[in-house]
Amino acid sequence: MPRLEQHCWSCSCSARVKSENISSASWFASKVVEMMTIITSILGSAYGSLHNIRTANLIRRGLVLFTVGVFLALVLNLLQIQRNVTLFPEEVIATLFSSAWWIPPCCGTAAAVVGLLYPCIDDHLGEPHKFKREWASVMRCIAVFVGINHASAKLDFANNIQLSLTLGALSLGLWWTFDRSRSGFGLGITIAFLATLITQFLVYNGVYQYTSPDFLYIRSWLPCIFFSGGVTVGNIGRQLAMGSVEKPHND
């Protein structure tokens, strides 16, 4: 009998311990699930906030680039029209800055796309562009680009081939001075090719025309302008993507 009682007592004790272990495991599992839920909620909120910040930053950069593109289009296209390099129908140029109304928004949109594309390509290639990353360098790049465009309208050469070679050398010099990246050079070439193709199509359909065309329907130096413009806008986009102002240099 004592053995039977001892056996029953040991069985009841083991059952009690087992039930306590099960309840402890259940409590621990519930706490783990609760903690995971809290962590997931925090991460979701953080990701949502980060996504909203990135979206707002992207929109802000796009608007700045669009504004820069519109301004450059108005100024540079006015220069080309005054020098009779480009000719628009008379009913078209009676608008702002004597320019066709669709040119500024198109150039602004192209500037926004190109300026946002440059830092994205840098991130994708894993090659962040760090050469002369300061606003002073970007402003000098813009000044050189405006000078190249000004030279295309002001300089008089014996033929367009000499002018094209000169502007091509200046455009490569602009890239080497302010960029020097493989991605910048590749995107500049791609932009020049696509923009030249679109311009050929517009001129072919009579939207506007160039005086003395020597490269199918356009001037042979036009791809050089598109290349240097792509590099310039790309530098602006890269600087905006950094989100930092120029830091003072220590002597």
FIKOLZA-1660 file (N, C-alpha, C; in steps of 0.1 Angstrom, whole numbers, plus 5000, padded with zeros to 4 digits):
% residues 251
   i   px   py   pz ch aa at
   1 5008 4988 5000  A  M  N
   1 5000 5000 5000  A  M CA
   1 5009 5013 5000  A  M  C
   2 5019 5013 5009  A  P  N
   2 5027 5026 5009  A  P CA
   2 5033 5028 4995  A  P  C
   3 5037 5017 4988  A  R  N
   3 5043 5019 4975  A  R CA
   3 5033 5024 4965  A  R  C
   4 5020 5020 4966  A  L  N
   4 5010 5024 4957  A  L CA
   4 5007 5039 4960  A  L  C
   5 5007 5043 4973  A  E  N
   5 5005 5058 4976  A  E CA
   5 5016 5066 4971  A  E  C
   6 5028 5061 4973  A  Q  N
   6 5040 5068 4968  A  Q CA
   6 5040 5070 4953  A  Q  C
   7 5036 5059 4946  A  H  N
   7 5035 5060 4931  A  H CA
   7 5024 5070 4927  A  H  C
   8 5013 5070 4934  A  C  N
   8 5002 5080 4930  A  C CA
   8 5007 5094 4933  A  C  C
   9 5014 5096 4944  A  W  N
   9 5019 5109 4947  A  W CA
   9 5029 5114 4937  A  W  C
  10 5038 5105 4933  A  S  N
  10 5048 5109 4923  A  S CA
  10 5041 5112 4910  A  S  C
  11 5031 5105 4906  A  C  N
  11 5024 5107 4893  A  C CA
  11 5017 5121 4894  A  C  C
  12 5011 5124 4905  A  S  N
  12 5004 5137 4906  A  S CA
  12 5014 5149 4906  A  S  C
  13 5026 5147 4912  A  C  N
  13 5036 5157 4912  A  C CA
  13 5041 5159 4898  A  C  C
  14 5044 5148 4891  A  S  N
  14 5049 5150 4877  A  S CA
  14 5039 5156 4868  A  S  C
  15 5026 5153 4870  A  A  N
  15 5016 5159 4862  A  A CA
  15 5015 5174 4865  A  A  C
  16 5016 5178 4878  A  R  N
  16 5016 5192 4882  A  R CA
  16 5028 5200 4875  A  R  C
  17 5040 5194 4876  A  V  N
  17 5051 5200 4870  A  V CA
  17 5050 5202 4855  A  V  C
  18 5045 5191 4849  A  K  N
  18 5043 5192 4834  A  K CA
  18 5033 5203 4831  A  K  C
  19 5022 5204 4838  A  S  N
  19 5012 5214 4835  A  S CA
  19 5018 5228 4837  A  S  C
  20 5027 5230 4848  A  E  N
  20 5033 5242 4850  A  E CA
  20 5043 5246 4839  A  E  C
  21 5050 5236 4834  A  N  N
  21 5059 5238 4823  A  N CA
  21 5052 5242 4811  A  N  C
  22 5040 5236 4808  A  I  N
  22 5032 5239 4796  A  I CA
  22 5027 5253 4797  A  I  C
  23 5022 5257 4809  A  S  N
  23 5017 5270 4811  A  S CA
  23 5028 5281 4810  A  S  C
  24 5040 5278 4815  A  S  N
  24 5051 5287 4813  A  S CA
  24 5055 5288 4799  A  S  C
  25 5056 5277 4792  A  A  N
  25 5059 5278 4777  A  A CA
  25 5049 5286 4770  A  A  C
  26 5036 5284 4773  A  S  N
  26 5025 5292 4767  A  S CA
  26 5027 5306 4769  A  S  C
  27 5030 5310 4782  A  W  N
  27 5032 5324 4786  A  W CA
  27 5043 5330 4778  A  W  C
  28 5054 5322 4778  A  F  N
  28 5066 5327 4771  A  F CA
  28 5063 5329 4756  A  F  C
  29 5056 5319 4750  A  A  N
  29 5053 5320 4736  A  A CA
  29 5044 5332 4733  A  A  C
  30 5034 5335 4742  A  S  N
  30 5025 5346 4740  A  S CA
  30 5033 5359 4741  A  S  C
  31 5043 5360 4750  A  K  N
  31 5051 5372 4751  A  K CA
  31 5060 5374 4739  A  K  C
  32 5065 5363 4734  A  V  N
  32 5073 5364 4722  A  V CA
  32 5065 5369 4710  A  V  C
  33 5053 5364 4709  A  V  N
  33 5044 5368 4698  A  V CA
  33 5040 5383 4700  A  V  C
  34 5038 5387 4712  A  E  N
  34 5035 5401 4715  A  E CA
  34 5047 5410 4712  A  E  C
  35 5059 5406 4716  A  M  N
  35 5071 5414 4712  A  M CA
  35 5073 5415 4697  A  M  C
  36 5071 5404 4690  A  M  N
  36 5072 5404 4676  A  M CA
  36 5062 5413 4669  A  M  C
  37 5050 5413 4675  A  T  N
  37 5040 5422 4669  A  T CA
  37 5044 5437 4671  A  T  C
  38 5049 5440 4683  A  I  N
  38 5053 5454 4686  A  I CA
  38 5065 5458 4676  A  I  C
  39 5075 5449 4675  A  I  N
  39 5086 5452 4666  A  I CA
  39 5082 5453 4652  A  I  C
  40 5073 5445 4647  A  T  N
  40 5068 5446 4634  A  T CA
  40 5060 5459 4631  A  T  C
  41 5053 5463 4642  A  S  N
  41 5045 5475 4640  A  S CA
  41 5055 5487 4640  A  S  C
  42 5065 5487 4648  A  I  N
  42 5075 5498 4649  A  I CA
  42 5083 5499 4635  A  I  C
  43 5087 5487 4630  A  L  N
  43 5094 5487 4617  A  L CA
  43 5085 5491 4606  A  L  C
  44 5073 5487 4606  A  G  N
  44 5063 5492 4596  A  G CA
  44 5061 5507 4596  A  G  C
  45 5060 5512 4608  A  S  N
  45 5058 5527 4610  A  S CA
  45 5071 5534 4605  A  S  C
  46 5083 5529 4609  A  A  N
  46 5095 5535 4605  A  A CA
  46 5097 5534 4590  A  A  C
  47 5093 5523 4584  A  Y  N
  47 5095 5522 4569  A  Y CA
  47 5085 5531 4562  A  Y  C
  48 5073 5532 4567  A  G  N
  48 5063 5541 4561  A  G CA
  48 5068 5556 4562  A  G  C
  49 5074 5560 4574  A  S  N
  49 5079 5573 4575  A  S CA
  49 5090 5576 4566  A  S  C
  50 5100 5566 4565  A  L  N
  50 5111 5567 4556  A  L CA
  50 5107 5568 4542  A  L  C
  51 5097 5560 4538  A  H  N
  51 5092 5560 4524  A  H CA
  51 5085 5573 4521  A  H  C
  52 5078 5579 4531  A  N  N
  52 5072 5592 4528  A  N CA
  52 5083 5603 4527  A  N  C
  53 5093 5602 4535  A  I  N
  53 5104 5612 4535  A  I CA
  53 5111 5611 4521  A  I  C
  54 5114 5598 4517  A  R  N
  54 5121 5597 4504  A  R CA
  54 5112 5601 4492  A  R  C
  55 5099 5599 4493  A  T  N
  55 5090 5603 4483  A  T CA
  55 5089 5619 4482  A  T  C
  56 5088 5625 4494  A  A  N
  56 5088 5640 4494  A  A CA
  56 5101 5645 4489  A  A  C
  57 5112 5639 4493  A  N  N
  57 5125 5644 4488  A  N CA
  57 5127 5642 4473  A  N  C
  58 5121 5631 4468  A  L  N
  58 5122 5629 4453  A  L CA
  58 5114 5639 4446  A  L  C
  59 5102 5642 4451  A  I  N
  59 5093 5652 4445  A  I CA
  59 5100 5666 4445  A  I  C
  60 5106 5669 4457  A  R  N
  60 5112 5682 4458  A  R CA
  60 5124 5684 4449  A  R  C
  61 5132 5673 4447  A  R  N
  61 5143 5674 4438  A  R CA
  61 5138 5675 4424  A  R  C
  62 5127 5668 4420  A  G  N
  62 5122 5668 4407  A  G CA
  62 5117 5682 4403  A  G  C
  63 5110 5689 4413  A  L  N
  63 5105 5702 4411  A  L CA
  63 5117 5712 4408  A  L  C
  64 5128 5711 4416  A  V  N
  64 5139 5720 4415  A  V CA
  64 5145 5717 4401  A  V  C
  65 5147 5705 4397  A  L  N
  65 5153 5702 4384  A  L CA
  65 5144 5707 4373  A  L  C
  66 5131 5705 4374  A  F  N
  66 5121 5710 4364  A  F CA
  66 5123 5725 4362  A  F  C
  67 5124 5732 4373  A  T  N
  67 5125 5747 4373  A  T CA
  67 5138 5751 4366  A  T  C
  68 5149 5744 4369  A  V  N
  68 5162 5747 4363  A  V CA
  68 5161 5744 4348  A  V  C
  69 5155 5733 4344  A  G  N
  69 5153 5730 4330  A  G CA
  69 5145 5740 4322  A  G  C
  70 5134 5745 4328  A  V  N
  70 5126 5755 4322  A  V CA
  70 5134 5768 4320  A  V  C
  71 5141 5772 4331  A  F  N
  71 5149 5785 4330  A  F CA
  71 5160 5784 4319  A  F  C
  72 5167 5773 4319  A  L  N
  72 5178 5772 4309  A  L CA
  72 5172 5771 4295  A  L  C
  73 5161 5764 4293  A  A  N
  73 5154 5764 4280  A  A CA
  73 5150 5777 4275  A  A  C
  74 5144 5786 4284  A  L  N
  74 5140 5799 4280  A  L CA
  74 5152 5807 4276  A  L  C
  75 5162 5807 4284  A  V  N
  75 5174 5816 4281  A  V CA
  75 5182 5811 4269  A  V  C
  76 5185 5798 4268  A  L  N
  76 5193 5793 4257  A  L CA
  76 5186 5793 4244  A  L  C
  77 5173 5790 4245  A  N  N
  77 5165 5789 4232  A  N CA
  77 5163 5804 4227  A  N  C
  78 5162 5813 4236  A  L  N
  78 5161 5827 4231  A  L CA
  78 5174 5831 4224  A  L  C
  79 5185 5827 4229  A  L  N
  79 5198 5830 4223  A  L CA
  79 5198 5824 4209  A  L  C
  80 5194 5812 4207  A  Q  N
  80 5194 5805 4194  A  Q CA
  80 5185 5812 4184  A  Q  C
  81 5173 5817 4189  A  I  N
  81 5164 5823 4180  A  I CA
  81 5169 5837 4176  A  I  C
  82 5175 5844 4185  A  Q  N
  82 5180 5858 4182  A  Q CA
  82 5191 5857 4172  A  Q  C
  83 5199 5846 4172  A  R  N
  83 5210 5844 4162  A  R CA
  83 5205 5837 4149  A  R  C
  84 5192 5835 4149  A  N  N
  84 5186 5828 4137  A  N CA
  84 5192 5814 4135  A  N  C
  85 5196 5807 4146  A  V  N
  85 5200 5794 4144  A  V CA
  85 5188 5784 4143  A  V  C
  86 5178 5787 4151  A  T  N
  86 5165 5779 4150  A  T CA
  86 5154 5789 4145  A  T  C
  87 5146 5783 4137  A  L  N
  87 5135 5791 4131  A  L CA
  87 5121 5784 4135  A  L  C
  88 5112 5792 4141  A  F  N
  88 5099 5787 4144  A  F CA
  88 5089 5795 4135  A  F  C
  89 5077 5789 4133  A  P  N
  89 5067 5796 4126  A  P CA
  89 5063 5809 4133  A  P  C
  90 5059 5819 4125  A  E  N
  90 5056 5832 4131  A  E CA
  90 5045 5832 4142  A  E  C
  91 5035 5823 4140  A  E  N
  91 5024 5823 4149  A  E CA
  91 5027 5816 4162  A  E  C
  92 5039 5809 4162  A  V  N
  92 5043 5802 4174  A  V CA
  92 5052 5810 4184  A  V  C
  93 5060 5819 4178  A  I  N
  93 5070 5826 4187  A  I CA
  93 5064 5839 4193  A  I  C
  94 5051 5841 4192  A  A  N
  94 5045 5853 4199  A  A CA
  94 5041 5849 4213  A  A  C
  95 5050 5843 4220  A  T  N
  95 5047 5839 4234  A  T CA
  95 5059 5843 4243  A  T  C
  96 5059 5837 4255  A  L  N
  96 5069 5841 4265  A  L CA
  96 5083 5839 4259  A  L  C
  97 5092 5850 4260  A  F  N
  97 5106 5850 4256  A  F CA
  97 5107 5846 4241  A  F  C
  98 5097 5849 4233  A  S  N
  98 5097 5846 4219  A  S CA
  98 5101 5831 4217  A  S  C
  99 5096 5822 4225  A  S  N
  99 5099 5808 4223  A  S CA
  99 5086 5800 4222  A  S  C
 100 5086 5789 4216  A  A  N
 100 5075 5780 4215  A  A CA
 100 5071 5775 4229  A  A  C
 101 5058 5775 4231  A  W  N
 101 5053 5773 4245  A  W CA
 101 5056 5759 4250  A  W  C
 102 5058 5749 4241  A  W  N
 102 5060 5736 4246  A  W CA
 102 5075 5733 4249  A  W  C
 103 5084 5741 4245  A  I  N
 103 5098 5739 4247  A  I CA
 103 5102 5739 4262  A  I  C
 104 5098 5750 4270  A  P  N
 104 5102 5750 4284  A  P CA
 104 5097 5738 4292  A  P  C
 105 5084 5734 4291  A  P  N
 105 5079 5723 4299  A  P CA
 105 5086 5710 4295  A  P  C
 106 5088 5708 4282  A  C  N
 106 5095 5696 4277  A  C CA
 106 5110 5695 4282  A  C  C
 107 5117 5706 4282  A  C  N
 107 5130 5707 4287  A  C CA
 107 5131 5705 4302  A  C  C
 108 5121 5711 4309  A  G  N
 108 5120 5709 4323  A  G CA
 108 5117 5695 4327  A  G  C
 109 5108 5688 4320  A  T  N
 109 5106 5674 4323  A  T CA
 109 5118 5665 4320  A  T  C
 110 5125 5668 4309  A  A  N
 110 5137 5661 4306  A  A CA
 110 5148 5663 4316  A  A  C
 111 5149 5675 4321  A  A  N
 111 5159 5678 4331  A  A CA
 111 5156 5671 4344  A  A  C
 112 5143 5670 4348  A  A  N
 112 5139 5663 4360  A  A CA
 112 5142 5648 4359  A  A  C
 113 5139 5642 4347  A  V  N
 113 5142 5628 4345  A  V CA
 113 5157 5625 4345  A  V  C
 114 5165 5633 4338  A  V  N
 114 5179 5631 4338  A  V CA
 114 5186 5633 4351  A  V  C
 115 5182 5644 4358  A  G  N
 115 5187 5647 4371  A  G CA
 115 5184 5637 4382  A  G  C
 116 5173 5631 4381  A  L  N
 116 5169 5620 4390  A  L CA
 116 5176 5607 4386  A  L  C
 117 5178 5605 4373  A  L  N
 117 5184 5593 4369  A  L CA
 117 5199 5591 4372  A  L  C
 118 5206 5602 4372  A  Y  N
 118 5221 5601 4374  A  Y CA
 118 5224 5595 4388  A  Y  C
 119 5218 5600 4399  A  P  N
 119 5222 5594 4412  A  P CA
 119 5216 5580 4414  A  P  C
 120 5205 5577 4407  A  C  N
 120 5200 5563 4407  A  C CA
 120 5209 5553 4401  A  C  C
 121 5215 5557 4389  A  I  N
 121 5224 5549 4382  A  I CA
 121 5237 5547 4391  A  I  C
 122 5241 5558 4397  A  D  N
 122 5253 5557 4406  A  D CA
 122 5251 5547 4417  A  D  C
 123 5239 5547 4424  A  D  N
 123 5236 5538 4434  A  D CA
 123 5235 5523 4429  A  D  C
 124 5229 5522 4417  A  H  N
 124 5227 5509 4411  A  H CA
 124 5241 5502 4408  A  H  C
 125 5250 5510 4403  A  L  N
 125 5263 5505 4400  A  L CA
 125 5272 5504 4412  A  L  C
 126 5268 5510 4423  A  G  N
 126 5276 5509 4435  A  G CA
 126 5288 5518 4435  A  G  C
 127 5287 5529 4427  A  E  N
 127 5298 5538 4425  A  E CA
 127 5294 5552 4428  A  E  C
 128 5293 5556 4440  A  P  N
 128 5288 5569 4444  A  P CA
 128 5298 5580 4438  A  P  C
 129 5292 5590 4432  A  H  N
 129 5301 5600 4426  A  H CA
 129 5305 5610 4437  A  H  C
 130 5318 5611 4439  A  K  N
 130 5324 5620 4449  A  K CA
 130 5333 5631 4444  A  K  C
 131 5334 5631 4430  A  F  N
 131 5344 5641 4424  A  F CA
 131 5338 5655 4424  A  F  C
 132 5344 5664 4431  A  K  N
 132 5340 5678 4432  A  K CA
 132 5325 5680 4436  A  K  C
 133 5321 5673 4447  A  R  N
 133 5308 5674 4451  A  R CA
 133 5305 5686 4460  A  R  C
 134 5304 5697 4454  A  E  N
 134 5301 5710 4461  A  E CA
 134 5293 5719 4451  A  E  C
 135 5285 5728 4457  A  W  N
 135 5277 5736 4449  A  W CA
 135 5285 5746 4440  A  W  C
 136 5296 5750 4445  A  A  N
 136 5305 5760 4437  A  A CA
 136 5309 5753 4424  A  A  C
 137 5312 5740 4425  A  S  N
 137 5316 5733 4412  A  S CA
 137 5304 5731 4403  A  S  C
 138 5292 5729 4409  A  V  N
 138 5280 5727 4400  A  V CA
 138 5277 5741 4393  A  V  C
 139 5278 5752 4400  A  M  N
 139 5276 5765 4394  A  M CA
 139 5286 5768 4383  A  M  C
 140 5298 5764 4385  A  R  N
 140 5308 5766 4374  A  R CA
 140 5305 5757 4362  A  R  C
 141 5300 5745 4365  A  C  N
 141 5296 5736 4354  A  C CA
 141 5284 5742 4346  A  C  C
 142 5275 5748 4353  A  I  N
 142 5264 5755 4346  A  I CA
 142 5269 5766 4338  A  I  C
 143 5278 5774 4343  A  A  N
 143 5284 5785 4336  A  A CA
 143 5291 5781 4323  A  A  C
 144 5298 5770 4324  A  V  N
 144 5305 5765 4312  A  V CA
 144 5296 5760 4302  A  V  C
 145 5285 5753 4306  A  F  N
 145 5275 5748 4297  A  F CA
 145 5268 5760 4290  A  F  C
 146 5264 5770 4297  A  V  N
 146 5259 5782 4290  A  V CA
 146 5269 5788 4281  A  V  C
 147 5281 5788 4284  A  G  N
 147 5292 5793 4275  A  G CA
 147 5293 5785 4263  A  G  C
 148 5292 5772 4264  A  I  N
 148 5292 5763 4252  A  I CA
 148 5281 5766 4243  A  I  C
 149 5269 5767 4249  A  N  N
 149 5257 5770 4241  A  N CA
 149 5258 5784 4234  A  N  C
 150 5263 5794 4242  A  H  N
 150 5265 5807 4236  A  H CA
 150 5275 5807 4225  A  H  C
 151 5286 5798 4226  A  A  N
 151 5296 5797 4215  A  A CA
 151 5290 5791 4203  A  A  C
 152 5280 5782 4204  A  S  N
 152 5274 5776 4193  A  S CA
 152 5266 5786 4184  A  S  C
 153 5262 5797 4191  A  A  N
 153 5254 5807 4183  A  A CA
 153 5262 5819 4179  A  A  C
 154 5273 5822 4187  A  K  N
 154 5281 5834 4184  A  K CA
 154 5293 5832 4176  A  K  C
 155 5300 5820 4177  A  L  N
 155 5312 5819 4170  A  L CA
 155 5310 5816 4155  A  L  C
 156 5318 5822 4147  A  D  N
 156 5318 5821 4133  A  D CA
 156 5330 5813 4128  A  D  C
 157 5327 5801 4122  A  F  N
 157 5338 5793 4117  A  F CA
 157 5336 5791 4102  A  F  C
 158 5347 5787 4095  A  A  N
 158 5346 5785 4081  A  A CA
 158 5335 5775 4077  A  A  C
 159 5333 5765 4085  A  N  N
 159 5322 5755 4082  A  N CA
 159 5317 5749 4096  A  N  C
 160 5306 5742 4095  A  N  N
 160 5300 5737 4107  A  N CA
 160 5309 5725 4113  A  N  C
 161 5317 5719 4105  A  I  N
 161 5325 5708 4110  A  I CA
 161 5335 5713 4120  A  I  C
 162 5342 5724 4117  A  Q  N
 162 5351 5730 4126  A  Q CA
 162 5344 5734 4139  A  Q  C
 163 5332 5740 4138  A  L  N
 163 5325 5744 4150  A  L CA
 163 5321 5732 4158  A  L  C
 164 5317 5721 4151  A  S  N
 164 5313 5709 4158  A  S CA
 164 5325 5703 4166  A  S  C
 165 5337 5702 4159  A  L  N
 165 5348 5697 4166  A  L CA
 165 5352 5705 4178  A  L  C
 166 5351 5718 4177  A  T  N
 166 5354 5727 4188  A  T CA
 166 5345 5725 4200  A  T  C
 167 5332 5724 4197  A  L  N
 167 5322 5722 4207  A  L CA
 167 5323 5708 4213  A  L  C
 168 5326 5699 4205  A  G  N
 168 5328 5685 4210  A  G CA
 168 5340 5685 4220  A  G  C
 169 5351 5691 4217  A  A  N
 169 5362 5692 4226  A  A CA
 169 5358 5699 4239  A  A  C
 170 5351 5710 4238  A  L  N
 170 5346 5717 4250  A  L CA
 170 5337 5709 4258  A  L  C
 171 5328 5701 4252  A  S  N
 171 5319 5692 4259  A  S CA
 171 5326 5681 4267  A  S  C
 172 5336 5675 4260  A  L  N
 172 5344 5665 4267  A  L CA
 172 5352 5671 4278  A  L  C
 173 5357 5684 4276  A  G  N
 173 5364 5691 4287  A  G CA
 173 5355 5693 4299  A  G  C
 174 5343 5697 4296  A  L  N
 174 5333 5699 4307  A  L CA
 174 5331 5686 4315  A  L  C
 175 5329 5675 4308  A  W  N
 175 5328 5662 4315  A  W CA
 175 5340 5659 4323  A  W  C
 176 5352 5661 4317  A  W  N
 176 5364 5657 4324  A  W CA
 176 5367 5666 4336  A  W  C
 177 5363 5679 4335  A  T  N
 177 5365 5688 4346  A  T CA
 177 5355 5686 4357  A  T  C
 178 5343 5683 4355  A  F  N
 178 5333 5683 4365  A  F CA
 178 5326 5670 4368  A  F  C
 179 5330 5659 4360  A  D  N
 179 5324 5646 4362  A  D CA
 179 5334 5635 4364  A  D  C
 180 5339 5631 4352  A  R  N
 180 5350 5621 4352  A  R CA
 180 5345 5607 4355  A  R  C
 181 5332 5604 4355  A  S  N
 181 5326 5591 4359  A  S CA
 181 5322 5584 4346  A  S  C
 182 5323 5571 4346  A  R  N
 182 5319 5563 4335  A  R CA
 182 5304 5563 4333  A  R  C
 183 5297 5563 4344  A  S  N
 183 5282 5564 4343  A  S CA
 183 5278 5578 4337  A  S  C
 184 5285 5588 4341  A  G  N
 184 5282 5602 4336  A  G CA
 184 5285 5602 4321  A  G  C
 185 5296 5597 4316  A  F  N
 185 5299 5597 4302  A  F CA
 185 5289 5588 4294  A  F  C
 186 5286 5576 4299  A  G  N
 186 5276 5568 4292  A  G CA
 186 5263 5574 4291  A  G  C
 187 5258 5580 4302  A  L  N
 187 5245 5586 4302  A  L CA
 187 5245 5598 4293  A  L  C
 188 5256 5606 4293  A  G  N
 188 5257 5617 4284  A  G CA
 188 5256 5614 4269  A  G  C
 189 5263 5603 4266  A  I  N
 189 5262 5598 4252  A  I CA
 189 5248 5593 4248  A  I  C
 190 5242 5586 4258  A  T  N
 190 5228 5581 4255  A  T CA
 190 5218 5593 4254  A  T  C
 191 5220 5602 4262  A  I  N
 191 5211 5614 4262  A  I CA
 191 5213 5622 4249  A  I  C
 192 5225 5623 4245  A  A  N
 192 5228 5630 4232  A  A CA
 192 5222 5623 4220  A  A  C
 193 5223 5610 4220  A  F  N
 193 5218 5602 4209  A  F CA
 193 5202 5603 4209  A  F  C
 194 5196 5601 4220  A  L  N
 194 5181 5601 4220  A  L CA
 194 5176 5615 4217  A  L  C
 195 5182 5626 4223  A  A  N
 195 5177 5639 4221  A  A CA
 195 5179 5643 4206  A  A  C
 196 5190 5639 4200  A  T  N
 196 5193 5642 4186  A  T CA
 196 5182 5635 4177  A  T  C
 197 5179 5622 4181  A  L  N
 197 5169 5615 4173  A  L CA
 197 5156 5622 4174  A  L  C
 198 5152 5626 4186  A  I  N
 198 5139 5633 4187  A  I CA
 198 5139 5646 4180  A  I  C
 199 5150 5654 4180  A  T  N
 199 5151 5666 4173  A  T CA
 199 5150 5664 4158  A  T  C
 200 5156 5654 4153  A  Q  N
 200 5155 5651 4139  A  Q CA
 200 5141 5648 4135  A  Q  C
 201 5134 5641 4143  A  F  N
 201 5119 5638 4141  A  F CA
 201 5111 5651 4141  A  F  C
 202 5113 5660 4150  A  L  N
 202 5105 5672 4151  A  L CA
 202 5108 5681 4139  A  L  C
 203 5121 5682 4135  A  V  N
 203 5124 5691 4123  A  V CA
 203 5119 5684 4111  A  V  C
 204 5119 5671 4110  A  Y  N
 204 5114 5664 4098  A  Y CA
 204 5099 5667 4096  A  Y  C
 205 5092 5668 4107  A  N  N
 205 5077 5670 4106  A  N CA
 205 5074 5685 4106  A  N  C
 206 5084 5693 4105  A  G  N
 206 5081 5708 4103  A  G CA
 206 5077 5715 4115  A  G  C
 207 5080 5710 4127  A  V  N
 207 5077 5717 4139  A  V CA
 207 5086 5730 4140  A  V  C
 208 5098 5729 4137  A  Y  N
 208 5107 5740 4135  A  Y CA
 208 5119 5736 4126  A  Y  C
 209 5128 5744 4124  A  Q  N
 209 5139 5741 4115  A  Q CA
 209 5152 5748 4119  A  Q  C
 210 5163 5743 4114  A  Y  N
 210 5176 5749 4116  A  Y CA
 210 5181 5755 4103  A  Y  C
 211 5188 5767 4105  A  T  N
 211 5194 5773 4093  A  T CA
 211 5207 5765 4090  A  T  C
 212 5210 5763 4077  A  S  N
 212 5222 5757 4073  A  S CA
 212 5224 5743 4079  A  S  C
 213 5214 5734 4078  A  P  N
 213 5216 5721 4084  A  P CA
 213 5227 5713 4077  A  P  C
 214 5235 5706 4084  A  D  N
 214 5246 5698 4078  A  D CA
 214 5246 5684 4083  A  D  C
 215 5237 5680 4092  A  F  N
 215 5236 5666 4097  A  F CA
 215 5222 5662 4096  A  F  C
 216 5219 5657 4084  A  L  N
 216 5205 5654 4080  A  L CA
 216 5197 5667 4081  A  L  C
 217 5188 5669 4091  A  Y  N
 217 5179 5681 4092  A  Y CA
 217 5184 5691 4103  A  Y  C
 218 5195 5688 4110  A  I  N
 218 5199 5697 4121  A  I CA
 218 5214 5700 4119  A  I  C
 219 5219 5708 4129  A  R  N
 219 5233 5712 4129  A  R CA
 219 5241 5700 4135  A  R  C
 220 5253 5698 4130  A  S  N
 220 5262 5687 4134  A  S CA
 220 5267 5689 4149  A  S  C
 221 5267 5701 4154  A  W  N
 221 5271 5704 4167  A  W CA
 221 5261 5701 4178  A  W  C
 222 5248 5699 4174  A  L  N
 222 5237 5698 4184  A  L CA
 222 5239 5686 4194  A  L  C
 223 5244 5674 4190  A  P  N
 223 5247 5664 4200  A  P CA
 223 5257 5668 4210  A  P  C
 224 5266 5677 4207  A  C  N
 224 5276 5682 4217  A  C CA
 224 5268 5690 4228  A  C  C
 225 5259 5698 4224  A  I  N
 225 5251 5706 4233  A  I CA
 225 5243 5697 4242  A  I  C
 226 5237 5686 4236  A  F  N
 226 5229 5677 4244  A  F CA
 226 5238 5669 4254  A  F  C
 227 5250 5665 4250  A  F  N
 227 5259 5658 4259  A  F CA
 227 5263 5667 4271  A  F  C
 228 5267 5679 4268  A  S  N
 228 5271 5688 4279  A  S CA
 228 5259 5692 4288  A  S  C
 229 5247 5693 4282  A  G  N
 229 5236 5696 4290  A  G CA
 229 5232 5684 4299  A  G  C
 230 5233 5672 4294  A  G  N
 230 5231 5660 4302  A  G CA
 230 5240 5659 4314  A  G  C
 231 5253 5662 4312  A  V  N
 231 5263 5662 4322  A  V CA
 231 5260 5672 4333  A  V  C
 232 5256 5684 4328  A  T  N
 232 5254 5695 4337  A  T CA
 232 5242 5692 4346  A  T  C
 233 5231 5688 4340  A  V  N
 233 5219 5685 4348  A  V CA
 233 5221 5673 4357  A  V  C
 234 5229 5663 4352  A  G  N
 234 5233 5652 4361  A  G CA
 234 5241 5657 4373  A  G  C
 235 5250 5666 4372  A  N  N
 235 5257 5671 4383  A  N CA
 235 5247 5678 4393  A  N  C
 236 5238 5686 4388  A  I  N
 236 5228 5692 4396  A  I CA
 236 5220 5682 4404  A  I  C
 237 5216 5671 4397  A  G  N
 237 5208 5661 4403  A  G CA
 237 5216 5653 4414  A  G  C
 238 5228 5651 4411  A  R  N
 238 5237 5644 4421  A  R CA
 238 5239 5653 4434  A  R  C
 239 5241 5666 4432  A  Q  N
 239 5243 5675 4443  A  Q CA
 239 5230 5676 4451  A  Q  C
 240 5218 5676 4445  A  L  N
 240 5206 5676 4452  A  L CA
 240 5203 5663 4460  A  L  C
 241 5208 5652 4454  A  A  N
 241 5206 5639 4461  A  A CA
 241 5214 5638 4473  A  A  C
 242 5225 5645 4474  A  M  N
 242 5234 5645 4486  A  M CA
 242 5227 5651 4498  A  M  C
 243 5218 5661 4495  A  G  N
 243 5211 5668 4505  A  G CA
 243 5219 5675 4515  A  G  C
 244 5231 5680 4511  A  S  N
 244 5239 5688 4520  A  S CA
 244 5245 5700 4513  A  S  C
 245 5247 5710 4521  A  V  N
 245 5252 5723 4515  A  V CA
 245 5267 5722 4515  A  V  C
 246 5273 5731 4508  A  E  N
 246 5288 5731 4506  A  E CA
 246 5294 5733 4520  A  E  C
 247 5303 5725 4524  A  K  N
 247 5310 5726 4537  A  K CA
 247 5322 5735 4535  A  K  C
 248 5325 5743 4546  A  P  N
 248 5336 5752 4545  A  P CA
 248 5349 5744 4545  A  P  C
 249 5359 5748 4538  A  H  N
 249 5372 5741 4537  A  H CA
 249 5381 5746 4549  A  H  C
 250 5388 5737 4554  A  N  N
 250 5398 5741 4565  A  N CA
 250 5411 5743 4559  A  N  C
 251 5417 5754 4563  A  D  N
 251 5430 5758 4557  A  D CA
 251 5441 5748 4563  A  D  C
% end
